[in-house]
Amino acid sequence: MEQMYLDLGQSNFAKPTICNMCGMLYVHGLSEDATQHDRICQDYQLVKRVRTIVEKDLGFHAATSSKNQPRTAYLYVRNKRVVGFANAEVLSQAHVMETLQVRSNTTRKAMVGIHQLWVHAKERNQGIATRLMDAVRASFIFGLVIPVEMLAFSSPTAAGASFARRYVQSKAGKEDCPLLVYDCV
């Protein structure tokens, strides 16, 4: 037998802990847990910094973005720089967007909400947003490619709505495929 750890009465020894920053549950005293936690927590801090830049660039109000909705972040990295970002969340219903400022009152079934979609200004029109959306659809729910008709966008800008409409219509293969929008909560 080999002793792996010394328990000298430390208050946090072998104690499961949930990190306030990344939300990971790990055990103090286990080097594997500490290493994994450090890696995940660093990734989480990267996403948090990127999200701050994106929210400023998109004009998100602090009250809208501070909610602790479970969302999945997708980053597009080129030359060690984040140049694209998508933030997706589970959704059950959305509204059809009739014009840029008008949506229908009736709801339709939706599966995924795109809370934020951003590409750095100098990197636009290179297919980055399309690749991010394809990644969301392919990986958001394990084993299922989200049908483009089940995708909704939160309060898109004029440029965002234009992209979303083109994306949905091209992937659906029909020009009359409606664009779904939803309210951020």
C-alpha positions as CSV (number, residue, x, y, z in Angstrom):
1,M,0.0,0.0,0.0
2,E,1.1,3.5,-0.8
3,Q,-0.1,6.6,0.9
4,M,-1.1,9.2,-1.7
5,Y,-2.2,12.1,0.5
6,L,-1.4,13.5,3.9
7,D,-4.5,14.5,5.9
8,L,-3.2,16.9,8.4
9,G,-6.6,18.3,9.4
10,Q,-6.9,20.7,6.6
11,S,-10.4,22.1,6.5
12,N,-10.9,21.7,2.8
13,F,-9.0,18.3,2.3
14,A,-10.9,16.0,0.0
15,K,-13.9,18.3,0.2
16,P,-16.0,18.7,-2.9
17,T,-16.2,22.3,-3.9
18,I,-18.1,24.2,-6.6
19,C,-16.1,27.0,-8.1
20,N,-17.8,30.4,-8.0
21,M,-16.3,31.4,-11.4
22,C,-16.8,28.4,-13.6
23,G,-19.3,26.3,-11.7
24,M,-17.2,23.1,-11.8
25,L,-17.4,20.6,-9.0
26,Y,-14.0,19.5,-8.0
27,V,-12.3,17.8,-5.0
28,H,-9.5,19.6,-3.1
29,G,-6.4,17.5,-2.8
30,L,-6.8,15.6,-6.0
31,S,-4.2,16.8,-8.5
32,E,-6.2,15.6,-11.5
33,D,-9.2,17.6,-10.3
34,A,-7.1,20.7,-9.7
35,T,-5.5,20.5,-13.1
36,Q,-8.9,20.0,-14.9
37,H,-10.5,22.8,-12.9
38,D,-7.6,25.2,-13.7
39,R,-8.0,24.5,-17.4
40,I,-11.8,24.8,-17.4
41,C,-11.7,27.9,-15.2
42,Q,-9.2,29.6,-17.6
43,D,-11.5,28.8,-20.5
44,Y,-14.4,30.2,-18.7
45,Q,-12.6,33.4,-17.9
46,L,-11.6,33.7,-21.7
47,V,-15.3,33.4,-22.6
48,K,-16.3,35.9,-20.0
49,R,-13.8,38.5,-21.4
50,V,-14.9,37.8,-25.0
51,R,-18.6,38.2,-23.9
52,T,-17.8,41.5,-22.3
53,I,-16.3,42.8,-25.6
54,V,-19.2,41.3,-27.7
55,E,-21.9,42.9,-25.4
56,K,-20.2,46.3,-25.6
57,D,-19.9,46.0,-29.4
58,L,-23.6,44.8,-29.8
59,G,-24.9,47.4,-27.4
60,F,-26.3,44.8,-24.9
61,H,-27.7,46.4,-21.8
62,A,-26.2,45.0,-18.5
63,A,-29.7,43.9,-17.2
64,T,-30.2,41.8,-20.4
65,S,-26.8,40.0,-20.2
66,S,-26.5,39.6,-16.4
67,K,-29.1,36.9,-16.1
68,N,-27.7,33.5,-15.3
69,Q,-29.4,31.7,-18.2
70,P,-27.6,28.4,-19.0
71,R,-26.0,29.2,-22.4
72,T,-23.4,27.5,-24.5
73,A,-20.7,29.7,-26.0
74,Y,-19.0,29.0,-29.4
75,L,-15.8,30.8,-30.3
76,Y,-14.2,31.2,-33.7
77,V,-10.5,31.5,-33.3
78,R,-8.1,32.6,-36.1
79,N,-4.4,33.2,-35.5
80,K,-4.9,32.9,-31.7
81,R,-7.5,35.6,-31.7
82,V,-11.2,35.3,-31.1
83,V,-12.9,36.8,-34.2
84,G,-16.3,35.2,-33.8
85,F,-18.7,34.4,-31.0
86,A,-22.1,32.7,-30.7
87,N,-24.1,32.3,-27.5
88,A,-26.9,29.7,-27.7
89,E,-29.6,28.6,-25.3
90,V,-32.5,26.1,-25.1
91,L,-35.8,27.5,-26.4
92,S,-39.3,26.2,-26.7
93,Q,-41.1,28.8,-28.7
94,A,-40.5,32.0,-30.8
95,H,-42.3,34.5,-33.0
96,V,-42.1,35.0,-36.7
97,M,-40.3,38.2,-37.6
98,E,-42.5,40.1,-40.1
99,T,-40.3,43.2,-40.5
100,L,-37.2,44.4,-38.7
101,Q,-39.3,46.0,-35.9
102,V,-42.5,43.9,-36.1
103,R,-43.0,40.3,-35.0
104,S,-46.2,38.2,-35.1
105,N,-48.1,37.6,-31.9
106,T,-48.5,33.9,-32.5
107,T,-45.7,31.6,-31.4
108,R,-44.1,28.7,-33.2
109,K,-42.0,25.8,-31.8
110,A,-38.3,26.5,-31.6
111,M,-35.4,24.5,-30.1
112,V,-32.4,26.8,-30.0
113,G,-32.1,30.5,-29.4
114,I,-29.2,32.5,-30.6
115,H,-28.8,35.0,-27.8
116,Q,-25.7,36.6,-29.4
117,L,-23.9,36.3,-32.7
118,W,-20.9,38.4,-33.4
119,V,-18.0,38.6,-35.8
120,H,-15.2,41.1,-35.5
121,A,-15.8,44.0,-37.9
122,K,-12.5,43.4,-39.8
123,E,-13.4,39.7,-40.2
124,R,-17.0,39.9,-41.6
125,N,-18.2,38.5,-44.9
126,Q,-15.8,35.6,-44.7
127,G,-18.3,32.9,-43.6
128,I,-17.5,33.0,-39.9
129,A,-21.0,33.6,-38.7
130,T,-22.2,30.8,-41.0
131,R,-19.6,28.4,-39.6
132,L,-20.6,29.4,-36.1
133,M,-24.3,28.7,-36.8
134,D,-23.5,25.4,-38.5
135,A,-21.5,24.4,-35.3
136,V,-24.4,25.4,-33.1
137,R,-26.9,23.4,-35.1
138,A,-24.5,20.3,-35.3
139,S,-23.4,20.2,-31.7
140,F,-25.9,22.0,-29.4
141,I,-27.9,18.8,-28.8
142,F,-25.9,15.6,-28.8
143,G,-26.8,13.4,-31.8
144,L,-29.1,15.8,-33.4
145,V,-28.6,18.5,-36.1
146,I,-31.1,21.3,-35.2
147,P,-33.4,21.9,-38.1
148,V,-32.9,25.5,-39.3
149,E,-36.7,26.1,-39.0
150,M,-36.2,25.5,-35.2
151,L,-33.6,28.3,-34.8
152,A,-34.6,31.7,-33.3
153,F,-32.6,34.9,-32.9
154,S,-32.9,37.4,-30.0
155,S,-33.5,41.0,-31.0
156,P,-31.2,41.1,-34.1
157,T,-29.8,44.3,-35.4
158,A,-30.5,45.2,-39.0
159,A,-27.3,43.5,-40.2
160,G,-28.0,40.5,-37.9
161,A,-31.5,40.1,-39.2
162,S,-30.3,40.2,-42.8
163,F,-27.7,37.6,-42.1
164,A,-30.2,35.4,-40.1
165,R,-32.7,35.6,-42.9
166,R,-30.1,34.6,-45.6
167,Y,-28.8,31.8,-43.4
168,V,-32.2,30.3,-42.6
169,Q,-33.4,30.6,-46.2
170,S,-30.2,29.1,-47.8
171,K,-30.0,26.2,-45.3
172,A,-33.8,25.5,-45.6
173,G,-33.5,25.7,-49.4
174,K,-36.5,27.9,-49.7
175,E,-37.1,31.6,-49.8
176,D,-40.3,31.6,-47.8
177,C,-38.8,30.0,-44.7
178,P,-39.7,32.4,-41.8
179,L,-37.2,34.0,-39.5
180,L,-37.9,33.3,-35.8
181,V,-37.2,35.8,-33.1
182,Y,-37.5,35.7,-29.3
183,D,-37.3,37.9,-26.3
184,C,-34.2,37.7,-24.1
185,V,-35.2,36.9,-20.5
